[in-house]
Amino acid sequence: MKSLSGRRRPASKPRGRTKPRPTPATRPTPATRSTPAAPATPATRPARPTPTARPTPTAPATARAPLPALGAARARIDSLDDTILRLLEERADVAREVAAVKRAAQVEVFHDPERERQVLERLVQRGARFPPDAIRAVFREVMSACLSVEEPLRVAYLGPEGTFSQMAARRLFGLQARYRDCATIEAVFEAVQSNDAVYGVVPFENSTEGAVSMTSDALLEGDLLIRQEYVLPISHCLLSHAKSLSEISEVYSHPQALAQCRMWIAKHLPRAQVVQTTSTAAAAREAHEGGRAAAIGADIAAELHDVPILRSGIQDRRENATRFVVLAHEDAPPSGRDRTTLAFGVQHREGALRRVLTDFESAGVNLTRIESRPNRNAPWQYVFLVDVEGHRADPALAAALRAVKKSAAFLKVVGSYPRADAKRAR
C-alpha cells in the first residue's frame, strides 16, 4: 500500500486473531457503529430459573369438618322420616279395618274414587308450602299402597308396557294396582265387562287429531260407562339406534302418533317409509331390532326397550294432549263439577238435529264437544256423541235429557263423571 508521499508502507503484522468483518446484513451504520460486547462465556451465562411446583389445592373446610348445624338438620330429617313411616304403617292398619267392614257389608268394589278425590283436594287445600302437584302424587301412591292391603285393584289398559295408556293408568291408580295390558281397545272393554278388571283405561280424544274412533264405537255398542277422565300431555320422541336422521329408512308407530307428528316426519324424514303398528311400544320393539329403523313413542318406551332417543318433542303442536277415560260398570255420583257424555240419533227429517240442540239450549245446558259416527245398524245414518257440562242428576241436565228423549230417535247416557283439570296434568 502506498502512502501519500508515494512510498510503499510496510505491511503490519497481525496481532492475535483477526476480528471478522460483519456481513452486509449485520454491518452497523456509521451513526450506530460501536464495539460489540464480548459474548458471555458458559460460566457467566445466566442459569435458567428452576420451575416451582404448583401448590396443591386444599379441600374446603366444610369437606374436612361438616357444619354442626347440618348434622343436626339431617338428624331431624331422619327422625321425621321415621315418624312418617310409623304413620304410614298405622294408616295401613286402618285400611285393613276398613276392608273388614266392607267384606262384612258384602261390598263388591273396595275402591272409592270419589273418596280419593275428596281426600286429595282436602290435603291440597291444607298444604301451605308443599307443591300441590307433589301432594297429589305422594298421597295417590299412599292410597294405592293402602288399597293393595285391602284388596289389590285390577286395572286393564291399552298395552303393551311403555304406552301412554300405561302412563295414564299409573297416574290414576298408582304403582300398587295390578295392571293388565291388553292388545286392543276392544280387549280392554272385554276385560272390564267380564270382571277380570275393575277399571279400564283407554284413550278417548286427542287435542291434535280428535276422537279415537275405536273407543267411541265401543262406548256406543257396549254397556260400560265412563267413570273418570284424565288429560295427559303427550310429548313424542324419535327412538332409534341410528346415529343421524339420514340413516333412517323406516319409521314405526301407532296411527295416532304418526298423525300427531305428520309435519315433522315430512320435513325431517321425507324419504323414510312410514309403517303403522298396534302401539307405540310395539314400534319401539321394531326400532330395537333394526339398525336403520326408528319409532315414535314415549320416553318410557325408550327406557323399557333400550332404544336411544334421537330427537325429543317432535309432535307438530307443543300443546298436544290426550284425554283418557276410565271404564266401569257404573259412572260417578255428582261432584259439583261434572261432565256427561251421551249419544243420540235423529231421523232424516228437516231440522231434526236443530230441535235436539235447541232442547239443550232451552234447558241452559252447554255442549262442549260433538262428534258424528256411522250407525252400524243403519247404513248412511249417523249417531252423535256429545259432551255436556253437568251431571245427569242435575235438574237442568235431567230436564234437557227428558226433552231430547222425545225429539231424538234414541238417547243413551254414556256416563257422568268429574271433569279433569288439564292444567294439573303432569
VENLIN-V969628 format. One record per pair of residues at least 12 apart in sequence whose ideal C-beta (glycine too) atoms are under 10 Angstrom apart, sorted by the first residue. I is the first residue (numbers start at 0). J is the second residue. If there is no record, write none. Layout:
# VENLIN-V969628
i & j
I & J
I & J
This chain:
# VENLIN-V969628
i & j
18 & 34
18 & 35
21 & 35
83 & 141
86 & 141
87 & 141
87 & 144
87 & 145
90 & 141
90 & 142
90 & 144
90 & 145
90 & 148
91 & 141
91 & 144
91 & 145
91 & 147
91 & 148
91 & 149
92 & 145
92 & 148
93 & 145
93 & 148
94 & 109
94 & 141
94 & 142
94 & 144
94 & 145
94 & 146
94 & 147
94 & 148
94 & 149
94 & 150
95 & 145
95 & 148
95 & 149
96 & 149
97 & 109
97 & 111
97 & 145
97 & 146
97 & 148
97 & 149
98 & 145
98 & 146
98 & 148
98 & 149
98 & 150
99 & 149
101 & 149
101 & 150
102 & 149
102 & 150
106 & 150
107 & 194
107 & 197
107 & 328
108 & 150
108 & 152
108 & 197
108 & 198
108 & 327
108 & 328
108 & 329
109 & 146
109 & 149
109 & 150
109 & 151
109 & 152
109 & 197
110 & 142
110 & 143
110 & 146
110 & 149
110 & 150
110 & 152
110 & 153
110 & 154
110 & 172
110 & 176
110 & 197
110 & 198
110 & 327
111 & 142
111 & 146
112 & 171
112 & 172
112 & 198
112 & 226
112 & 227
112 & 325
112 & 327
112 & 331
112 & 416
112 & 417
113 & 226
113 & 227
113 & 331
113 & 332
113 & 333
113 & 334
113 & 416
113 & 417
114 & 142
115 & 138
115 & 139
115 & 142
115 & 143
115 & 146
115 & 171
115 & 172
115 & 173
116 & 227
116 & 331
116 & 334
116 & 417
117 & 334
118 & 138
118 & 139
118 & 141
118 & 142
119 & 131
119 & 134
119 & 135
119 & 136
119 & 138
119 & 139
119 & 142
120 & 134
120 & 135
120 & 334
122 & 134
122 & 135
122 & 137
122 & 138
123 & 135
123 & 138
123 & 423
131 & 423
132 & 423
132 & 424
132 & 425
133 & 425
135 & 170
135 & 423
135 & 425
136 & 170
136 & 173
136 & 425
138 & 173
139 & 169
139 & 170
139 & 171
139 & 172
139 & 173
139 & 174
140 & 169
140 & 173
140 & 174
140 & 175
141 & 173
141 & 175
142 & 172
142 & 173
142 & 175
143 & 169
143 & 171
143 & 172
143 & 173
143 & 174
143 & 175
143 & 176
144 & 173
144 & 174
144 & 175
145 & 173
145 & 175
146 & 172
146 & 173
146 & 175
146 & 176
147 & 173
147 & 174
147 & 175
147 & 176
147 & 177
148 & 175
150 & 197
151 & 175
151 & 176
151 & 177
151 & 197
152 & 172
152 & 173
152 & 175
152 & 176
152 & 177
152 & 178
152 & 196
152 & 197
152 & 198
153 & 172
153 & 176
153 & 177
153 & 178
153 & 179
153 & 190
153 & 191
153 & 194
153 & 195
153 & 196
153 & 197
153 & 198
153 & 199
154 & 168
154 & 169
154 & 171
154 & 172
154 & 173
154 & 176
154 & 177
154 & 178
154 & 179
154 & 187
154 & 190
154 & 191
154 & 196
154 & 197
154 & 198
154 & 199
154 & 200
154 & 325
155 & 168
155 & 177
155 & 178
155 & 179
155 & 180
155 & 181
155 & 186
155 & 187
155 & 188
155 & 189
155 & 190
155 & 191
155 & 195
155 & 196
155 & 197
155 & 198
155 & 199
155 & 200
155 & 201
155 & 326
156 & 168
156 & 169
156 & 171
156 & 172
156 & 178
156 & 179
156 & 180
156 & 181
156 & 187
156 & 190
156 & 196
156 & 198
156 & 199
156 & 200
156 & 201
156 & 202
156 & 323
156 & 325
157 & 180
157 & 181
157 & 182
157 & 183
157 & 184
157 & 185
157 & 186
157 & 187
157 & 199
157 & 200
157 & 201
157 & 202
157 & 211
157 & 213
157 & 214
157 & 253
157 & 277
157 & 278
157 & 280
157 & 323
158 & 178
158 & 179
158 & 180
158 & 181
158 & 182
158 & 183
158 & 186
158 & 187
158 & 277
158 & 278
158 & 280
158 & 281
159 & 180
159 & 181
159 & 182
159 & 277
159 & 278
159 & 279
159 & 280
159 & 281
159 & 283
159 & 284
159 & 300
159 & 303
159 & 304
160 & 178
160 & 180
160 & 278
160 & 280
160 & 283
160 & 299
160 & 300
160 & 303
160 & 304
161 & 180
161 & 278
161 & 279
161 & 280
161 & 281
161 & 282
161 & 283
161 & 284
161 & 296
161 & 297
161 & 298
161 & 299
161 & 300
161 & 301
161 & 302
161 & 303
161 & 304
162 & 180
162 & 202
162 & 253
162 & 256
162 & 277
162 & 278
162 & 279
162 & 280
162 & 281
162 & 282
162 & 283
162 & 296
162 & 297
162 & 299
162 & 300
162 & 303
163 & 202
163 & 231
163 & 232
163 & 233
163 & 234
163 & 235
163 & 253
163 & 255
163 & 256
163 & 278
163 & 279
163 & 280
163 & 296
163 & 297
163 & 299
163 & 300
163 & 321
163 & 323
164 & 180
164 & 181
164 & 184
164 & 187
164 & 199
164 & 200
164 & 201
164 & 202
164 & 231
164 & 278
164 & 279
164 & 280
164 & 321
164 & 323
165 & 178
165 & 180
165 & 200
165 & 278
165 & 280
165 & 297
165 & 299
165 & 300
165 & 303
166 & 200
166 & 229
166 & 231
166 & 233
166 & 297
166 & 298
166 & 299
166 & 300
166 & 321
166 & 323
167 & 200
167 & 201
167 & 202
167 & 228
167 & 229
167 & 230
167 & 231
167 & 321
167 & 322
167 & 323
167 & 324
167 & 325
167 & 424
168 & 180
168 & 198
168 & 199
168 & 200
168 & 201
168 & 229
168 & 323
168 & 325
169 & 200
169 & 299
170 & 200
170 & 229
170 & 231
170 & 323
170 & 424
170 & 425
171 & 198
171 & 200
171 & 227
171 & 228
171 & 229
171 & 231
171 & 323
171 & 325
172 & 197
172 & 198
172 & 200
172 & 227
172 & 325
176 & 196
176 & 197
176 & 198
177 & 196
177 & 197
178 & 196
178 & 200
179 & 195
179 & 196
179 & 199
180 & 278
180 & 280
181 & 195
181 & 196
181 & 199
181 & 200
181 & 201
182 & 277
182 & 278
182 & 281
183 & 201
183 & 213
183 & 217
183 & 277
183 & 278
184 & 199
184 & 201
184 & 202
184 & 203
184 & 211
184 & 212
184 & 213
184 & 214
184 & 215
184 & 216
184 & 217
184 & 326
185 & 201
185 & 213
185 & 214
185 & 216
185 & 217
185 & 220
185 & 221
186 & 199
187 & 199
187 & 200
187 & 201
187 & 214
187 & 217
187 & 223
187 & 326
188 & 201
188 & 213
188 & 214
188 & 217
188 & 218
188 & 220
188 & 221
188 & 222
188 & 223
188 & 326
189 & 217
189 & 221
189 & 223
190 & 326
191 & 221
191 & 223
191 & 226
191 & 325
191 & 326
191 & 327
191 & 328
192 & 221
192 & 222
192 & 223
192 & 326
192 & 328
194 & 328
196 & 326
196 & 327
197 & 226
197 & 325
197 & 326
197 & 327
197 & 328
198 & 223
198 & 226
198 & 227
198 & 325
198 & 326
198 & 327
198 & 328
199 & 217
199 & 223
199 & 226
199 & 324
199 & 325
199 & 326
199 & 327
200 & 227
200 & 229
200 & 323
200 & 324
200 & 325
200 & 326
201 & 213
201 & 214
201 & 217
201 & 218
201 & 225
201 & 323
201 & 324
201 & 325
201 & 326
202 & 214
202 & 231
202 & 233
202 & 253
202 & 255
202 & 321
202 & 322
202 & 323
202 & 324
203 & 215
203 & 218
203 & 225
203 & 228
203 & 229
203 & 321
203 & 322
203 & 323
203 & 324
203 & 325
203 & 326
203 & 340
203 & 386
204 & 228
204 & 230
204 & 320
204 & 321
204 & 322
204 & 323
204 & 324
204 & 368
204 & 370
204 & 386
205 & 233
205 & 255
205 & 256
205 & 258
205 & 259
205 & 316
205 & 319
205 & 320
205 & 321
205 & 322
206 & 230
206 & 232
206 & 233
206 & 259
206 & 316
206 & 318
206 & 319
206 & 320
206 & 321
206 & 322
206 & 421
207 & 233
207 & 255
207 & 258
207 & 259
207 & 260
207 & 261
207 & 314
207 & 315
207 & 316
207 & 318
207 & 319
207 & 320
207 & 321
208 & 254
208 & 255
208 & 256
208 & 257
208 & 258
208 & 259
208 & 261
208 & 315
208 & 316
208 & 319
208 & 321
209 & 255
209 & 258
209 & 368
209 & 370
210 & 322
210 & 368
210 & 370
210 & 371
210 & 372
210 & 384
211 & 254
211 & 255
211 & 321
211 & 322
211 & 323
211 & 324
212 & 370
212 & 372
212 & 373
214 & 323
214 & 324
214 & 326
215 & 340
215 & 342
215 & 370
215 & 371
215 & 372
215 & 382
215 & 384
215 & 413
216 & 372
216 & 373
216 & 375
216 & 382
216 & 384
217 & 326
218 & 324
218 & 326
218 & 340
218 & 342
218 & 372
218 & 384
218 & 411
218 & 413
218 & 414
219 & 342
219 & 344
219 & 372
219 & 374
219 & 375
219 & 382
219 & 384
219 & 411
219 & 413
220 & 375
220 & 376
221 & 326
221 & 413
222 & 328
222 & 411
223 & 324
223 & 325
223 & 326
223 & 327
223 & 328
223 & 329
223 & 330
223 & 413
223 & 414
224 & 324
224 & 325
224 & 326
224 & 327
224 & 328
224 & 329
224 & 330
224 & 331
224 & 340
224 & 412
224 & 413
224 & 414
224 & 415
224 & 416
225 & 324
225 & 325
225 & 326
225 & 327
225 & 330
225 & 331
225 & 338
225 & 339
225 & 340
225 & 386
225 & 412
225 & 413
225 & 414
225 & 415
225 & 416
226 & 324
226 & 325
226 & 326
226 & 327
226 & 328
226 & 329
226 & 330
226 & 331
226 & 414
226 & 415
226 & 416
226 & 417
227 & 323
227 & 324
227 & 325
227 & 326
227 & 327
227 & 330
227 & 331
227 & 414
227 & 416
227 & 417
227 & 419
228 & 322
228 & 323
228 & 324
228 & 325
228 & 331
228 & 338
228 & 340
228 & 386
228 & 414
228 & 416
228 & 417
228 & 418
228 & 419
229 & 321
229 & 322
229 & 323
229 & 324
229 & 325
229 & 419
229 & 420
229 & 421
229 & 423
229 & 424
230 & 320
230 & 321
230 & 322
230 & 323
230 & 418
230 & 419
230 & 420
230 & 421
230 & 422
230 & 423
230 & 424
231 & 297
231 & 320
231 & 321
231 & 322
231 & 323
231 & 419
231 & 421
231 & 424
231 & 425
232 & 314
232 & 317
232 & 318
232 & 319
232 & 320
232 & 321
232 & 421
232 & 424
232 & 425
233 & 255
233 & 256
233 & 259
233 & 279
233 & 297
233 & 314
233 & 316
233 & 318
233 & 319
233 & 320
233 & 321
234 & 297
234 & 298
234 & 311
234 & 312
234 & 313
234 & 314
234 & 317
234 & 319
234 & 320
235 & 252
235 & 256
235 & 257
235 & 259
235 & 260
235 & 263
235 & 279
235 & 294
235 & 295
235 & 296
235 & 297
235 & 298
235 & 310
235 & 311
235 & 312
235 & 313
235 & 314
235 & 315
235 & 319
236 & 260
236 & 279
236 & 283
236 & 294
236 & 295
236 & 296
236 & 297
236 & 298
236 & 299
236 & 300
236 & 301
236 & 306
236 & 307
236 & 308
236 & 309
236 & 310
236 & 311
236 & 312
236 & 313
236 & 314
237 & 250
237 & 252
237 & 260
237 & 263
237 & 264
237 & 267
237 & 268
237 & 286
237 & 293
237 & 294
237 & 295
237 & 296
237 & 301
237 & 306
237 & 307
237 & 308
237 & 309
237 & 310
237 & 311
237 & 312
237 & 313
238 & 251
238 & 252
238 & 279
238 & 282
238 & 283
238 & 285
238 & 286
238 & 287
238 & 292
238 & 293
238 & 294
238 & 295
238 & 296
238 & 297
238 & 298
238 & 300
238 & 301
238 & 302
238 & 304
238 & 305
238 & 306
238 & 307
238 & 308
238 & 309
238 & 310
239 & 251
239 & 283
239 & 286
239 & 287
239 & 289
239 & 290
239 & 291
239 & 292
239 & 293
239 & 294
239 & 295
239 & 301
239 & 306
239 & 307
239 & 308
239 & 309
239 & 310
240 & 286
240 & 287
240 & 288
240 & 289
240 & 290
240 & 291
240 & 292
240 & 293
240 & 305
240 & 306
240 & 307
240 & 309
241 & 286
241 & 289
241 & 290
241 & 291
241 & 292
241 & 293
241 & 307
241 & 309
242 & 290
242 & 307
242 & 309
243 & 309
244 & 267
244 & 268
244 & 271
244 & 293
244 & 309
244 & 310
245 & 267
245 & 268
245 & 270
245 & 271
246 & 290
246 & 291
246 & 293
246 & 309
247 & 267
247 & 268
247 & 270
247 & 271
247 & 272
247 & 286
247 & 289
247 & 290
247 & 291
247 & 292
247 & 293
247 & 309
248 & 268
248 & 270
248 & 271
248 & 272
248 & 289
248 & 290
248 & 291
248 & 292
248 & 293
249 & 268
249 & 271
249 & 272
249 & 273
249 & 274
249 & 285
249 & 286
249 & 289
249 & 291
249 & 292
249 & 293
249 & 294
250 & 264
250 & 268
250 & 271
250 & 272
250 & 273
250 & 274
250 & 282
250 & 285
250 & 286
250 & 292
250 & 293
250 & 294
250 & 295
251 & 272
251 & 273
251 & 274
251 & 275
251 & 276
251 & 279
251 & 281
251 & 282
251 & 283
251 & 284
251 & 285
251 & 286
251 & 289
251 & 292
251 & 293
251 & 294
251 & 295
251 & 296
252 & 264
252 & 273
252 & 274
252 & 275
252 & 276
252 & 278
252 & 279
252 & 281
252 & 282
252 & 283
252 & 285
252 & 286
252 & 293
252 & 294
252 & 295
252 & 296
253 & 275
253 & 276
253 & 277
253 & 278
253 & 279
253 & 280
253 & 281
253 & 282
253 & 294
253 & 295
253 & 296
254 & 273
254 & 275
254 & 276
254 & 277
255 & 275
255 & 278
255 & 279
255 & 321
256 & 275
256 & 276
256 & 278
256 & 279
256 & 282
256 & 294
256 & 295
256 & 296
256 & 297
256 & 313
256 & 314
257 & 273
257 & 274
257 & 275
257 & 276
257 & 279
257 & 282
257 & 295
258 & 315
259 & 295
259 & 313
259 & 314
259 & 315
259 & 316
259 & 319
259 & 321
260 & 273
260 & 295
260 & 313
260 & 314
260 & 315
260 & 316
260 & 319
261 & 273
261 & 314
261 & 315
262 & 313
262 & 314
262 & 315
262 & 316
263 & 295
263 & 310
263 & 312
263 & 313
263 & 314
263 & 315
264 & 293
264 & 295
264 & 313
264 & 315
265 & 315
266 & 313
266 & 315
267 & 310
267 & 313
268 & 293
268 & 313
271 & 291
271 & 292
271 & 293
272 & 292
273 & 295
274 & 292
274 & 294
276 & 294
276 & 295
276 & 296
278 & 296
278 & 300
279 & 294
279 & 295
279 & 296
279 & 297
279 & 299
279 & 300
280 & 294
280 & 296
280 & 297
280 & 299
280 & 300
280 & 303
280 & 304
281 & 294
281 & 296
281 & 300
281 & 304
282 & 294
282 & 295
282 & 296
282 & 300
282 & 304
282 & 306
283 & 295
283 & 296
283 & 297
283 & 299
283 & 300
283 & 301
283 & 302
283 & 303
283 & 304
283 & 305
283 & 306
284 & 300
284 & 303
284 & 304
284 & 306
285 & 304
285 & 306
286 & 300
286 & 301
286 & 304
286 & 306
286 & 307
286 & 309
287 & 300
287 & 301
287 & 303
287 & 304
287 & 305
287 & 306
288 & 304
288 & 306
292 & 306
293 & 306
293 & 309
293 & 310
294 & 306
294 & 309
295 & 310
295 & 313
295 & 314
296 & 308
298 & 311
318 & 421
320 & 421
320 & 424
321 & 424
322 & 368
322 & 386
322 & 419
322 & 421
322 & 424
323 & 419
323 & 424
324 & 340
324 & 413
324 & 414
324 & 416
324 & 419
325 & 414
325 & 416
326 & 414
327 & 414
327 & 416
329 & 414
330 & 390
330 & 391
330 & 412
330 & 413
330 & 414
330 & 415
330 & 416
331 & 390
331 & 414
331 & 415
331 & 416
331 & 417
332 & 390
332 & 392
332 & 415
332 & 416
332 & 417
333 & 389
333 & 390
333 & 391
333 & 392
333 & 393
333 & 415
333 & 417
334 & 390
334 & 415
334 & 416
334 & 417
334 & 418
335 & 390
335 & 393
335 & 417
336 & 388
336 & 389
336 & 390
336 & 417
336 & 418
336 & 420
337 & 387
337 & 388
337 & 389
337 & 390
337 & 391
337 & 392
337 & 393
337 & 396
337 & 414
337 & 415
337 & 416
337 & 417
337 & 418
338 & 367
338 & 368
338 & 386
338 & 387
338 & 388
338 & 389
338 & 390
338 & 414
338 & 415
338 & 416
338 & 417
338 & 418
338 & 419
339 & 364
339 & 385
339 & 386
339 & 387
339 & 388
339 & 389
339 & 390
339 & 391
339 & 392
339 & 393
339 & 396
339 & 399
339 & 400
339 & 412
339 & 413
339 & 414
339 & 415
339 & 416
340 & 367
340 & 368
340 & 384
340 & 385
340 & 386
340 & 387
340 & 391
340 & 411
340 & 412
340 & 413
340 & 414
340 & 415
340 & 416
341 & 383
341 & 384
341 & 385
341 & 386
341 & 387
341 & 391
341 & 396
341 & 399
341 & 400
341 & 403
341 & 407
341 & 410
341 & 411
341 & 412
341 & 413
341 & 414
341 & 415
342 & 370
342 & 372
342 & 382
342 & 383
342 & 384
342 & 385
342 & 407
342 & 409
342 & 410
342 & 411
342 & 412
342 & 413
343 & 355
343 & 358
343 & 382
343 & 383
343 & 384
343 & 385
343 & 400
343 & 403
343 & 404
343 & 406
343 & 407
343 & 408
343 & 409
343 & 410
343 & 411
343 & 412
344 & 372
344 & 374
344 & 376
344 & 377
344 & 380
344 & 381
344 & 382
344 & 383
344 & 407
344 & 408
344 & 409
344 & 410
344 & 411
345 & 380
345 & 381
345 & 382
345 & 383
345 & 403
345 & 406
345 & 407
345 & 408
345 & 409
346 & 380
346 & 406
346 & 407
346 & 408
347 & 377
347 & 379
347 & 380
347 & 381
347 & 408
348 & 408
351 & 406
351 & 407
351 & 408
352 & 369
352 & 371
352 & 381
352 & 383
352 & 406
352 & 407
353 & 406
354 & 402
354 & 403
354 & 405
354 & 406
354 & 407
355 & 383
355 & 385
355 & 399
355 & 402
355 & 403
355 & 404
355 & 405
355 & 406
355 & 407
355 & 408
355 & 410
356 & 369
356 & 383
356 & 385
356 & 403
356 & 406
357 & 402
357 & 403
357 & 406
358 & 398
358 & 399
358 & 400
358 & 401
358 & 402
358 & 403
358 & 404
358 & 405
358 & 406
358 & 407
359 & 385
359 & 387
359 & 395
359 & 396
359 & 399
359 & 400
359 & 402
359 & 403
360 & 399
361 & 398
361 & 399
361 & 402
362 & 387
362 & 389
362 & 393
362 & 394
362 & 395
362 & 396
362 & 397
362 & 398
362 & 399
362 & 400
362 & 401
362 & 402
362 & 403
363 & 388
363 & 389
363 & 395
363 & 396
363 & 398
363 & 399
364 & 387
364 & 388
364 & 389
364 & 393
364 & 395
364 & 396
364 & 397
364 & 398
364 & 399
364 & 400
364 & 403
365 & 386
365 & 387
365 & 388
365 & 389
365 & 395
366 & 385
366 & 386
366 & 387
366 & 388
367 & 385
367 & 386
367 & 387
367 & 388
367 & 418
368 & 384
368 & 385
368 & 386
368 & 387
369 & 383
369 & 384
369 & 385
369 & 386
369 & 387
370 & 382
370 & 383
370 & 384
370 & 385
370 & 386
371 & 383
371 & 384
371 & 385
372 & 384
374 & 408
374 & 409
377 & 408
380 & 408
382 & 408
382 & 409
382 & 411
383 & 407
384 & 411
384 & 413
385 & 403
385 & 413
386 & 413
386 & 418
387 & 399
387 & 400
387 & 415
388 & 418
389 & 415
389 & 418
390 & 415
390 & 416
390 & 417
391 & 412
391 & 414
391 & 415
392 & 415
393 & 415
396 & 412
396 & 415
400 & 412
